[in-house]
Amino acid sequence: EHGALIALSDAVATPELFELYFPLKRESRMARARWRDGSRQGVEFTRAAKDDSQPVQLDLLRRLRRLEQENTALKARIAQLTEAG
């Protein structure tokens, strides 16, 4: 209720304060990084849950889909380049 343990890649850097989204609950919480040990990070929730029941703007969904596709293509290209080396 007051915090969480999250698992991240060592390569992922998080700011001191960030928004953490819980898709199953359809809510977001502001989280403050409290500690980090390799791929594990402890966070403390700083604000009450933000209700995510409002509809998402269609243009944002389209942009998100496009960025996810670009991300997938970039990951595939990185894999190709690292295998070729």
Secondary structure as UniProt FT lines:
FT   STRAND          3..7
FT   TURN            10..11
FT   STRAND          17..22
FT   TURN            23..26
FT   STRAND          27..37
FT   TURN            38..39
FT   STRAND          40..45
FT   STRAND          50..51
FT   HELIX           58..84
//
